Amino acid sequence: MLKLAVLFGGLSNEHSISCLSASSILKNADQSKYDLVPVGITRDGRWFLYENADPDKVKDGSWEREPGLRRVALSPDRETHGFLPLAGGSPIRVDVCFPVLHGFGGEDGTIQGLLTLAGIPFVGPGVAASACSMDKSLTKIIVDTTGVRQAAYAVVLRPDYEQDAQAAARAAADKLHGIYPMFVKPCSSGSSVGVARADDFAGLVAGLAEAFRWDTKVLVEEFIDGHEIECAVLGNADPVASTVGEIAPTQEFYTFDAKYNDASSALYIPAHISEKAIETVRQNALRVYTALGCRGLSRVDFFCTYRDEEIVFNEINTIPGFTDISMYPKLFAHAGLSYPALIDRLVELALEDAHG
């Protein structure tokens, strides 16, 4: 039986979403195959082994108050191959790790680097692919080399903004030819945290102020009027792309609240676009995934314009949401791969990559 560590929580503003995802994984992992080793990371960075974890308490965050939690640290020493109890005791060796950590400290290459040093196989892309996919401005540079169409953009750096916010905003607006609306996004934040729509120059200035609360580098993008669509990719050297799903938020755009708190947002699988457009999305998703050097899994997001079904790349998520309502597992479930079977395949890919 494989000892599967499930890392959840973390320091990022997506902590609560990580707990939702981990809860679903703990519920669905086949415990005849895996000896689960749940390790939760608090918002202030303390690591706890949560033995015999209750998925519902992981889901609502109350796991942190459970008796019997043990402080642990992930050891970079390869002989340990797992966790060291801080209060003493035998090391907790694991065979493979599923880091269900969204955002900072989870998708940015940091946990991947620690797991690589430790010699522990893990689900998802490695250090470089994670770091480049997390930073939207770096993603843009790499996707530019693939020929895949993406939204026009400008990057604003904190020093320029702090020196003269109006000038920094105007330079970004000029690069997008002053055409509103525009979208303002922190370069390295997920789940739409810190994202704002700017309908005029004043909105752009306000959007930059909000985005800089979350990051030191901000992306300003042209508005694409189209379906919001997502494609799940699974695999290492020979990845496969799912069909395409569509998000139909009832709010102005797919905000954090729309993603996780608004039950009226609809998901359509397959997306309400033509078969030709779906195939273009699938092929472009594989091109982006391969160019960034991803392995294991990622969800690649696009727009499909209402006017002429032009496919426009939006972003990539290397540890996509794994909640009960998340698009990634739903897309593969549509193809006949159940949630437990998807976990099995991801573990297989992690071990295959480690041995390859």
Secondary structure, 3 states (H helix, E strand, C coil): CEEEEEEEECCCCCHHHHHHHHHHHHHHCCCCCEEEEEEEECCCCCEEECCCCCHHHHHHCHHHHCCCCEEEEECCCCCCCEEEECCCCCCEECCEEEECCCCCCCCCCHHHHHHHHHCCCECCCCHHHHHHHHCHHHHHHHHHCCCCCECCEEEEEHHHHHHCHHHHHHHHHHHCCCCCCEEEEECCCCCCCCCEEECCHHHHHHHHHHHCCCCCEEEEEECCCEEEEEEEEEECCCCEEEEEEEEECCCCCCCHHHHHCCCCCEEECCCCCCHHHHHHHHHHHHHHHHHCCCCEEEEEEEEEECCCCCEEEEEEECCCCCCCCCHHHHHHHHCCCCHHHHHHHHHHHHHHHHHC
